Amino acid sequence: MTAVLDRITSVALSSVTLPLPTGVSDAKVLTGRQRPMTEVAFLFAEIRTEAGLEGVGFSYAKRAGGPAQFAHAREVAPDLVGEDPSDIGRLWTKLVWAGASVGRSGASTQALAAIDVALWDLKAKRAGLPLAKLLAAHRDSVRCYNTSGGFLHESVEQVKDNATRALESGVGGVKIKVGRPDWAEDLRRVAAVREHIGDAVPLMVDANQQWDRPTAMRLCRALEEFDLVWIEEPLDAYDTEGHARLARSLDTAVATGEMLTSVAEHYELIRHDAVDVLQPDAPRIGGITQFLKLAALAEHRHLPIAPHFAMEIHVHLAAAYPLEPWVEHFDWLHPLFNERLETSGGRMHLSDRPGLGITLSEQARAWTVDRTTIDSTR
């Protein structure tokens, strides 16, 4: 007889819109591809069981896609009721096949990510462990760098002030955006920030896919004098061959991966030696179950990782990765949770709270624009 540890009794799904204080612009805005970002849509999944346990997970979408994620999760979530929440891998596959006609990447699997993360949160809580410890942590803290202060809608003086505050708060590095139509201005901004923070502070730049191959080669070579940790997304996210050429040609590491939405897409980068620092995003590739598969592939090729966004999830996954990783520090999500991650000495620290260690705030509840609960009655 198969052992059953518990059963899922309900799944509550919430669509939450997080407003940003200022419209955020990176290179995609300045080159006309996108509008400034004024909000982020979150999908939260809260899973409850017969034993009285609850797991919380989330996914997100920027600019568009939030309602699609919510709608897809609402359609497939009934297949979870009555299932043992410990069978996470089987449940991920079951939900993928429940929505097989819309594929295994993009909005459909991003919707599953919120559910998958909630199941892992629940499993760690059952064990009484932080998620990183359940996954077999290699460290209790991870290197972290700040991105939210380096966007292109702010002047270089403001970016310098933001960098100072980030470093004073215990964050270990600074990433700033590049990719302006005037590439000379990019170089001036990088030079100014490097001079401001000094040579010892880790500095990264992010072009957000805005360069073609000749421009990327030229500017990446010009940027090497600034001793950067990496140059991020110099080319279109799906230009594997172009990234491979850059990686072979530069001393500075090439980082990419955040915009990819499946393990299979990341594997193309890995097998073509097209990336030096892999930047997977667990909510974008389908959750923790998929992230762990990708992490095993990356470790096999001795690739460092620097997970994108969602630090509340990624601090645990990075702590469980064998090679020393980086985690991206964003303060945008602070209003959504009652807890805060501690940063000091250039590192982000795991808490001793079980699971992800987060609970939804009253503000998150107030920003909810749609909600449904699926249980045995429906």
Sequence and secondary structure as in RCSB ss.txt:
>XXXX:A:sequence
MTAVLDRITSVALSSVTLPLPTGVSDAKVLTGRQRPMTEVAFLFAEIRTEAGLEGVGFSYAKRAGGPAQFAHARE
VAPDLVGEDPSDIGRLWTKLVWAGASVGRSGASTQALAAIDVALWDLKAKRAGLPLAKLLAAHRDSVRCYNTSGG
FLHESVEQVKDNATRALESGVGGVKIKVGRPDWAEDLRRVAAVREHIGDAVPLMVDANQQWDRPTAMRLCRALEE
FDLVWIEEPLDAYDTEGHARLARSLDTAVATGEMLTSVAEHYELIRHDAVDVLQPDAPRIGGITQFLKLAALAEH
RHLPIAPHFAMEIHVHLAAAYPLEPWVEHFDWLHPLFNERLETSGGRMHLSDRPGLGITLSEQARAWTVDRTTID
STR
>XXXX:A:secstr
       EEEEEEEEEEEEEEEEE  HHHHTTSS  EEEEEEEEEEEEETTS EEEEEEEEESS HHHHHHHHHH
HGGGGTTS TT HHHHHHHHHHHTGGG SSTHHHHHHHHHHHHHHHHHHHHHTSBHHHHT  S SEEEEEE TT 
 TTS HHHHHHHHHHHHHTT  EEEEE   SSHHHHHHHHHHHHHHH TTS EEEE TT   HHHHHHHHHHHGG
G  SEEE  S TT HHHHHHHHHH SSEEEE TT  SHHHHHHHHHTT  SEE   HHHHTSHHHHHHHHHHHHH
TT  B   S HHHHHHHHHTSSS  EEEE  TTGGGBS   EEETTEEE  SSSBT   B HHHHHTEEEEEEEE
TT 
